[in-house]
Amino acid sequence: MKQTLIKAAAVAAVGAAAALAPVTSQAEEIKYASAAPPNSPWANTIQVMIDNAAEKTGGSLVITPFLGGQLGDEPTVIQQVARGRVDMGGFGLTAVSLVVPELDLLQAPFLWDSLDQAECALDNHLITAMQPVFAKRGLVNLGWGEVGYQTIFAKEPKLNAADYKELKLRVAPASSSVLAFKAAGANGVVLPPFDINPSLQTGLVDAAEINVTFGVLTGVGQQAPHVNLTNHIYQPSLTVMSIKTFDKLPEAEREALLVASMPVQQQRATLRGVQASLTKKLESEGGQFHEMNPGERDLLKAEMTKTWPALVESIGEDAPVIWDEILKAKAACTN
């Protein structure tokens, strides 16, 4: 059902963008960019897509991966994909929101009441409702993946909402994070992910907003071993493609791409299994995972959710319409 919705939405959104190129007998090579390190769980899901696309097209579609940021960092590469200079890539939500700003609405703090609700909304409603804003920016969303919850890696436990007052905290380069932690009273420092470690070393920040998998894999947990499970933002990943590339492909290859990804539920299960293993790894190395004190997460939530109207206003353009779609999807997925 999900793949049918993706296919219908993608074709409807981009069908009028350009005429299809003639079918040729030569293999079509597609460059796939990702910041995912080789042998990481994300790299493994990319390889599944590569293999499935080759199988479904009889080898006429060859996807060549460029992992570990070989083609540049995510903010740079997503711009190149939108311009058609790089064919496609896998990205976190924050990076793609630099081109499709309405995506930052999905990072509104404490937006979802549960993972089940988030998954239902993304898979059954927003994959179609948001496709037009991708097309408007020269992209096709081929499907969601998994990043996980944002947490706070810190040098000391942060068990109370008041612990975030004046905290020198790395925040993600997104309006959602900046506004949320400003409301919480933190001294937010906007940094890309790979600047977290040196900033912790120099004391520029004492804590960092990041997901558990990335935090452990990149060594953030060695410097900031107290992982505070705020779980304030749930982040999917995305596989996006340039409309310019998509429209030049024969129909059979376009259809193959729309169903080549590892099923999203399998991606989620895989990443969550990896996260559980990495949690144990960090604990074995002296790291600690903390829930906030009773009632304190509710206080943090109350402050952060006040920023929702400001987030919508800061994005502008189609944000009010998309925000309405998000809230409708949330309501439809609320038991």
C-alpha positions as CSV (number, residue, x, y, z in Angstrom):
1,M,0.0,0.0,0.0
2,K,2.8,2.4,1.0
3,Q,4.7,1.9,-2.2
4,T,1.6,2.4,-4.3
5,L,1.0,5.7,-2.5
6,I,4.7,6.8,-3.1
7,K,4.5,5.9,-6.8
8,A,1.2,7.7,-7.3
9,A,2.4,10.8,-5.5
10,A,5.7,11.0,-7.2
11,V,4.3,10.5,-10.7
12,A,1.6,13.1,-10.1
13,A,4.1,15.6,-8.7
14,V,6.7,15.4,-11.4
15,G,4.9,14.1,-14.4
16,A,4.6,17.5,-16.0
17,A,8.1,18.7,-15.2
18,A,9.8,17.3,-18.3
19,A,9.3,14.9,-21.2
20,L,10.8,11.4,-20.9
21,A,14.0,10.7,-22.7
22,P,14.0,7.9,-25.3
23,V,14.7,4.4,-23.9
24,T,18.2,3.2,-24.8
25,S,19.9,-0.1,-24.4
26,Q,22.8,1.4,-22.5
27,A,23.0,1.1,-18.7
28,E,22.1,4.3,-16.9
29,E,24.5,5.2,-14.1
30,I,23.1,7.1,-11.2
31,K,25.3,8.8,-8.5
32,Y,24.1,8.2,-5.0
33,A,25.6,10.5,-2.3
34,S,25.5,9.9,1.4
35,A,27.3,11.0,4.5
36,A,26.8,7.5,5.9
37,P,30.1,5.8,6.7
38,P,30.9,2.6,4.8
39,N,29.6,-0.5,6.7
40,S,27.2,1.6,8.8
41,P,23.5,0.5,9.0
42,W,22.6,3.3,6.6
43,A,25.2,2.1,4.1
44,N,23.7,-1.4,4.2
45,T,20.2,-0.1,3.4
46,I,21.7,1.9,0.5
47,Q,23.2,-1.3,-0.9
48,V,19.9,-3.1,-0.7
49,M,18.4,-0.3,-2.9
50,I,21.3,-0.6,-5.3
51,D,20.9,-4.4,-5.6
52,N,17.1,-4.2,-6.0
53,A,17.3,-1.6,-8.7
54,A,19.8,-3.6,-10.7
55,E,17.7,-6.7,-10.4
56,K,14.4,-5.1,-11.2
57,T,15.8,-3.4,-14.4
58,G,17.9,-6.3,-15.5
59,G,21.1,-4.3,-14.9
60,S,20.0,-1.3,-17.0
61,L,20.1,1.0,-13.9
62,V,23.4,1.1,-12.1
63,I,23.5,3.1,-8.9
64,T,27.0,4.0,-7.8
65,P,27.3,5.0,-4.1
66,F,29.6,7.7,-2.8
67,L,29.6,7.2,1.0
68,G,31.2,9.0,3.9
69,G,30.6,12.4,2.4
70,Q,32.9,11.8,-0.7
71,L,30.9,14.4,-2.7
72,G,30.6,16.9,0.1
73,D,28.7,17.4,3.3
74,E,24.9,17.0,3.4
75,P,24.1,20.8,3.2
76,T,26.3,21.1,0.1
77,V,25.2,17.9,-1.6
78,I,21.4,18.4,-1.1
79,Q,21.8,21.6,-3.0
80,Q,23.6,19.8,-5.8
81,V,20.8,17.2,-6.0
82,A,18.1,19.9,-6.3
83,R,20.1,21.4,-9.2
84,G,20.5,18.1,-10.9
85,R,24.3,18.0,-10.5
86,V,24.2,15.0,-8.3
87,D,21.5,12.4,-9.1
88,M,20.3,11.3,-5.7
89,G,21.2,10.8,-2.1
90,G,20.2,9.7,1.4
91,F,19.9,12.5,3.9
92,G,18.7,13.4,7.3
93,L,15.6,15.6,7.7
94,T,17.6,18.7,8.7
95,A,19.7,18.7,5.5
96,V,16.8,18.3,3.1
97,S,14.9,21.1,5.0
98,L,17.6,23.5,3.7
99,V,16.0,23.0,0.2
100,V,12.5,22.0,1.3
101,P,12.0,24.3,4.3
102,E,8.5,22.9,5.0
103,L,10.2,19.7,6.1
104,D,11.4,21.4,9.3
105,L,7.8,21.3,10.4
106,L,8.2,17.6,11.0
107,Q,10.9,18.5,13.5
108,A,8.6,20.6,15.6
109,P,9.5,19.6,19.2
110,F,7.3,17.0,20.8
111,L,5.2,16.9,17.7
112,W,4.4,13.2,18.0
113,D,2.8,11.4,20.9
114,S,4.3,8.0,20.0
115,L,6.4,6.3,17.4
116,D,3.4,4.5,16.1
117,Q,1.6,7.8,15.5
118,A,4.6,9.3,13.7
119,E,5.0,6.2,11.4
120,C,1.4,6.1,10.6
121,A,1.3,9.8,9.7
122,L,4.5,9.7,7.6
123,D,3.7,6.4,5.7
124,N,0.0,6.7,5.2
125,H,-0.6,10.4,4.8
126,L,2.5,12.7,4.5
127,I,4.3,10.7,1.8
128,T,1.6,11.9,-0.6
129,A,0.6,15.2,1.0
130,M,4.2,16.6,1.0
131,Q,5.3,15.4,-2.5
132,P,4.3,18.7,-4.2
133,V,6.7,20.7,-2.0
134,F,9.5,18.4,-3.0
135,A,8.7,18.8,-6.7
136,K,8.5,22.6,-6.3
137,R,12.2,22.5,-5.2
138,G,13.4,20.0,-7.9
139,L,13.2,16.8,-5.9
140,V,11.3,13.6,-5.7
141,N,11.0,11.9,-2.3
142,L,11.5,8.2,-2.9
143,G,10.7,7.2,0.6
144,W,11.3,7.7,4.3
145,G,13.9,5.9,6.3
146,E,15.1,6.1,9.9
147,V,17.4,8.4,12.0
148,G,15.7,8.2,15.4
149,Y,15.0,10.5,18.3
150,Q,17.1,13.5,19.1
151,T,18.7,13.3,22.5
152,I,21.2,15.4,24.5
153,F,24.7,14.1,25.0
154,A,26.2,16.0,27.9
155,K,29.2,16.1,30.2
156,E,26.8,15.9,33.2
157,P,23.3,14.6,33.7
158,K,20.5,16.9,32.7
159,L,17.5,15.6,34.7
160,N,15.4,18.8,35.1
161,A,14.1,21.4,32.7
162,A,16.0,24.0,34.6
163,D,19.3,22.2,33.7
164,Y,18.9,23.6,30.2
165,K,19.0,27.3,31.3
166,E,22.2,28.8,30.0
167,L,23.6,25.4,28.9
168,K,26.2,25.8,26.2
169,L,24.5,23.4,23.8
170,R,25.1,22.4,20.2
171,V,21.8,22.6,18.4
172,A,21.0,21.4,14.9
173,P,21.1,23.9,12.0
174,A,17.3,24.1,11.8
175,S,14.8,26.6,13.0
176,S,12.9,23.9,14.9
177,S,15.9,23.2,17.2
178,V,17.1,26.9,17.5
179,L,13.6,28.1,18.6
180,A,13.0,25.1,20.9
181,F,16.2,25.5,22.9
182,K,15.9,29.3,23.0
183,A,12.5,28.8,24.6
184,A,14.1,26.3,27.1
185,G,16.7,29.0,28.0
186,A,19.8,27.3,26.6
187,N,22.8,29.1,25.1
188,G,22.4,27.4,21.7
189,V,25.3,27.1,19.3
190,V,24.4,26.0,15.8
191,L,26.9,23.5,14.5
192,P,27.0,20.8,11.8
193,P,27.3,17.3,13.1
194,F,31.0,16.8,12.4
195,D,31.9,19.9,14.4
196,I,30.5,18.5,17.6
197,N,33.6,16.7,18.8
198,P,36.1,19.5,18.4
199,S,33.6,21.9,20.0
200,L,33.2,19.7,23.0
201,Q,37.0,19.4,23.2
202,T,37.5,23.2,23.2
203,G,34.6,23.9,25.6
204,L,32.7,25.8,23.0
205,V,29.8,23.6,24.0
206,D,29.2,21.3,27.0
207,A,26.4,19.3,25.4
208,A,25.0,18.4,22.0
209,E,21.7,17.6,20.5
210,I,22.2,14.5,18.4
211,N,20.7,11.0,18.0
212,V,22.1,8.0,19.9
213,T,23.4,6.1,16.8
214,F,25.4,9.0,15.4
215,G,26.5,10.1,18.9
216,V,28.1,6.7,19.7
217,L,29.4,5.9,16.2
218,T,31.3,9.3,16.0
219,G,32.7,9.3,19.5
220,V,30.5,12.1,20.9
221,G,29.7,9.7,23.8
222,Q,33.3,9.5,24.8
223,Q,33.4,13.3,25.5
224,A,29.8,13.7,26.6
225,P,29.0,10.4,28.2
226,H,25.7,11.3,29.8
227,V,22.9,10.7,27.3
228,N,19.8,12.5,28.4
229,L,16.7,10.9,26.7
230,T,14.7,14.0,26.1
231,N,13.4,12.4,22.8
232,H,12.1,15.8,21.9
233,I,12.3,15.3,18.1
234,Y,11.7,12.2,16.0
235,Q,13.6,12.3,12.7
236,P,13.1,10.1,9.6
237,S,15.7,10.0,6.9
238,L,14.9,10.5,3.2
239,T,16.0,9.1,-0.1
240,V,15.6,12.0,-2.6
241,M,16.3,12.3,-6.3
242,S,16.7,15.2,-8.7
243,I,13.6,15.6,-10.8
244,K,16.0,16.3,-13.8
245,T,17.4,12.8,-13.4
246,F,14.1,11.2,-12.6
247,D,12.4,12.6,-15.6
248,K,15.1,11.4,-18.0
249,L,14.8,7.8,-17.0
250,P,12.6,5.3,-18.9
251,E,9.3,4.6,-17.2
252,A,10.4,1.0,-16.2
253,E,13.5,2.4,-14.4
254,R,11.5,5.1,-12.6
255,E,9.0,2.5,-11.4
256,A,11.9,0.3,-10.2
257,L,13.4,3.1,-8.2
258,L,10.1,3.8,-6.5
259,V,10.0,0.3,-5.0
260,A,13.8,-0.5,-4.7
261,S,14.4,0.7,-1.2
262,M,14.4,-1.6,1.8
263,P,10.9,-1.5,3.2
264,V,10.7,1.3,5.7
265,Q,9.5,-0.9,8.6
266,Q,12.6,-3.1,8.0
267,Q,14.8,-0.1,8.0
268,R,13.4,1.1,11.2
269,A,13.7,-2.3,12.9
270,T,17.3,-2.5,11.7
271,L,18.3,0.9,12.9
272,R,16.6,0.4,16.3
273,G,18.4,-2.9,16.7
274,V,21.7,-1.1,16.0
275,Q,20.9,1.7,18.4
276,A,20.2,-0.9,21.1
277,S,23.6,-2.5,20.5
278,L,25.3,0.9,20.6
279,T,23.5,1.8,23.8
280,K,25.0,-1.3,25.4
281,K,28.4,-0.5,23.9
282,L,28.5,3.0,25.4
283,E,27.3,1.7,28.8
284,S,30.1,-0.8,28.8
285,E,32.5,2.1,28.3
286,G,31.2,4.1,31.2
287,G,28.4,6.0,29.4
288,Q,25.1,6.5,31.2
289,F,21.5,6.9,29.8
290,H,19.2,9.1,31.8
291,E,15.4,9.7,31.8
292,M,14.4,13.1,33.1
293,N,13.0,13.4,36.6
294,P,9.2,12.8,36.9
295,G,7.3,15.8,35.5
296,E,10.4,17.5,34.2
297,R,10.1,16.4,30.6
298,D,6.5,17.7,30.7
299,L,7.9,21.1,31.8
300,L,10.4,21.0,28.9
301,K,7.7,20.0,26.5
302,A,5.5,22.9,27.6
303,E,8.2,25.4,26.9
304,M,9.2,24.0,23.6
305,T,5.7,23.4,22.1
306,K,5.0,27.1,22.5
307,T,7.4,27.6,19.6
308,W,5.2,25.8,17.0
309,P,3.4,29.0,15.7
310,A,6.8,30.8,15.4
311,L,8.2,27.9,13.5
312,V,5.4,27.9,11.0
313,E,5.8,31.7,10.6
314,S,9.5,31.6,10.2
315,I,9.3,29.1,7.3
316,G,6.5,30.9,5.4
317,E,5.7,30.0,1.8
318,D,3.6,26.7,1.9
319,A,4.3,26.1,5.7
320,P,0.7,26.9,6.9
321,V,-0.8,24.5,4.4
322,I,1.7,21.7,5.2
323,W,1.4,22.3,8.9
324,D,-2.4,21.8,8.5
325,E,-1.7,18.5,6.6
326,I,0.6,17.4,9.4
327,L,-1.9,18.0,12.1
328,K,-4.6,16.3,10.1
329,A,-2.3,13.3,9.7
330,K,-1.6,13.3,13.4
331,A,-5.3,13.4,14.2
332,A,-6.0,10.5,11.7
333,C,-3.3,8.4,13.5
334,T,-4.4,9.1,17.0
335,N,-6.2,6.2,18.6
